[in-house]
């Protein structure tokens, strides 16, 4: 990943100016992605996938923790991709039903109908187990790419200490289709146990932002306004990561665009809250930056 500003010492005025510049860059990149054919093509592609039950998601996670887009053998062919020879399928449960009729000879020979439900075992495959078919349109790239770097940019230790000092616990668990979440009932922040150090640092910034923005004080409010709250939390993470020298554009831009939907003004409208909390968390992540040289 490229660096932006690093951990050089800055005055409060310098860091505020850097944060505002990062937020302005964020708005510009989100606008460019939202207006691009690439984004519309990806949305159409993503919407074509079946939504799996929680039980099947857990089965997928257990067998292939890095799975991102999953479909059956023939479904991949209709999407212009071929499952590679020798790939092992991910086993999940399907669903089907059949109507049967029977005659009740003990009463009036009345014919009764009943529905028999089946849960056959099916094989599905992740996109990483497929290749594009010749002559087909290239598969749209997911604009939300997990960070792959081996450094957390000195974010994990101070943020973990801060959470512990304020009564929160940090744990790592296997997660299905999520990098992390915050559980206010247990006062626990959970990170996926398959993340790289860079993604861990970015995700912990995101979850810390939810706490400081008071998003999870009322979970009903969170569910009602989730789009706005996810935009705010990821915007904070992008800005603070940038101040630490970590460019999260490959993840944050697509994530924010997805949650903002067509309301891109939302990013501008939340700028004051985002920058205020970003400044607070930046001081936690890099204490002493505000000291005069």
N, C-alpha and C positions, 0 to 999 in steps of 0.2 A: 504494500500500500504506500501511496505517496504521503509525505508529511506536509503540514501546513505551517504551523508556527512553533511547535516543540515546547519545551519547558523552560525557555529563557525567562528571566525575571522581567516583569512588566509593571508599570504603574497602573492604578485602577483605570485611569483615562485610556491608556493604551489598550488594556484588555477589553474594555467596553467597546472601543472602536473596532477591535478585531472581531468581537462577538457580533456586532451589528453588520460588519462586512460579511461574515460567514452566513448570517441569516439572510442577507440580501442575495448571496450566491445560491442559497438553498431555494429561495422563491423562484429565481431565474431558472434553475435546473428542473424544478418540478413543472414549471410552465412549459418548458421545452419538451419534456417527456410527455406531458398530457396532450400536447398539440401534435405529437408525432404519430405517423402511421404505425411505427413499431409498437406503441402502447396499445392502439386499437386492435392490432393483429394479435398481440399477446392476450388481451382480454377475451377476444373471441375464442382463442385456443383454450384458455383456462376454463371458460364456461362450458366447454364441450365435455368435461370430465364428470363422471359419476361421483356423487357425494356418498361416501362410505359411512356406515354406522360406527359408533364409538368402539364397539367390540372388534370390528374389522380394522379400524385404525390401530388399535392396540396389537392386533395380530401382525399387521404390516410393520409396525415399529419393532416388534420383537424379532422378526426375521430379517428386516433390512432397515436399520435405524436412520440411514441417510436418504431414504426414499423421499421424493418430492412430488412426482406426477405418476400415477399408477393407472394402468388400464389392462384389459385382456389382450390376448394374442391378436385376435382379428380386429379388435378395436384399434390397436396400434397401426394395423395395416390401413384402416380407413383414415387414419390421421397422417398417413404418408411415412410411417416408420415400420421397420421390421425388427422383431425380437431376434437377437443373435443366437445362432446355433450353440447349444450347450448351456444356455442360461437357465438357472433354477428358478422356477416360478415361486411367487409368494402365495401361500395358501390362505384363502379367506372363505367365509361361508356365503353362499348365494341364497336366493329365496325364490321359490316357485310354489304354485298351488294348482290343484286339480280337483274338479268337481266329480263326485261319484254319486250314483243312485243305487238304492236298494229297496226291496219290497218287504214290508213288515207283514209276514204271514200270520202272526199271532193276533192281529187285529182285523183290519178290513182290507188286507192286501194293498194298503196305501203305499205309494212310492215316495220315498224320502230322499232328499238330496243333502249331501254334506260336502264340506270342503276339506281336502287333505293338504296339509302344508308340508313342504320339503325344504331342507336346508343343505343343498349339495355343497361339497367342497370344490372350490374353483381356484384356478391359478391366474394370478395377475403379475404384471412385470412393471418395474420402474423405468422411467425414460432413459436412465443410465444403462439399461440392459438392451437398448435398441439402437439402430442406426437408421439414418434417412434412406428412403427408397430412391433409386435413380429416377430422375426426371420429375420429382415432386417438389413442391414449394418448401424451402427450408423451414424447420420448426422455429416459431418465434422464441427468442431468448427471454427467459424470465428476468425482468429488470430488478428483481430483488435477489441479489446474490450474497450469500453468507461471506463474511470476511475470513480470509485464510491465513493471515499473518501469525507469526509465532510470538509476537510481543503484545502485552496488554497495555503498553504505553504508560506504565505506572499508574493505572487506574484501579485495579482490583484491590490492592492492599488498603489505600486510604478510604475507598468507598465501603469496603467490608468493615473496617474499624468504625467508621461513622455509623453504619447500620447497627452494629453491635452495641455501640454506646447509646443509641436511642431506642434500644429494646427490640431490635429486629434480628432475625437469624437468617443466615444465608446457607442454602443447601443446594446440592446438585442431584438431579434425578433424570431418568430417561423420560423424554417428553415426545408426544406425538404432534408433529406439525407445529411446533412452537419452540422458541429459543428460551423463553422464561416467562414467569408470571409472579404476581404478588398476591399473597393470601393474607388479608387483613385480620381474619379470625385467628390465625396462628401466628400473626406478625412474622411471617416468613417470606423471604424472596427465594424463588426456586429458579435455578439455571439448568438448562439441558446439559447432560454430562458428556455430550459429544462435540461441544463447541471448541473452536480454536481460541487461543488467548485473546486475539483481537476481537473476535465475536463476543467472547465473555465480557470483555471490558465495555464494549458498546451496549450489550444487553443489560448489564448491571447499571449503566448510566440511564438507560430507558426506564428500568424499574424504579430506580432511585428518584427519577423525575416524577413518576406517577405518585410516589409518596409525598414529595415536596409540593406537588401541585394539588394535593388533597383529592385526587381522583377516586381513591378507593375508600374514602371516608363513608360514602353512601353508595353501595353497589347498585342500587336501583337507578341512581343518577348516572352512574358509569354506563350501565346498559343502555340507558336512553340517549346518552350523548357520547357513545363510544368513539365515533368517528373523530369528533373534535378532540377528545382526550388522547387518542392515539397519535393524532397529528402533533399535539402539544408535546407529548412525552418524547416522540422521536425527533422533533425539532430541537428540543433541549439536548438530547443525546448527540445529535449532529454537531451542534455548536460547541459543546463542552469537549467532545472528542477532537474537534478541529483545533481548539485551544491547546490540547495536549499533543498535537502533531499527528493525529490519526484522521485520515480522510475516509469517511464512511459512505461516500456518495453511492458506491455500487450497491449498497443495501438501502440506505435511508431514503434516497430520492424516489425509488419505486414504491417503497413502503408508505411514505407520506402521500404520494400521488394516489395510491390505491384507497387509502382511508379518506382522503379529502373528496374523492369522487369528482363531481363537476363543480364543487364549491371551492375553487382555488383561492378565492378571497379569504377563506378561513385562515390560511397561513399568515396573511398580512394582519388580519384582525386579532390574532392571538400573539402577535410579535412582542407586545409589552410584557405579558405574563411569561412568555418563553425566555426572553432575555433576562428578566429579573431572576427567575429560577436558575437559568444557566449560570449566571454570575455567582449565585449562592453555591451551586454544586461545583463549579470550577474552583472556588476557594477551598472546598472540602478536598477535591481531587489533587490540588496542587497548593497546599497551604504555604503562605509566605510570598506568593507571587506579587501581592499588592504592596509589599514593603518597598520603600524608596531605596534606590541604589546608593 
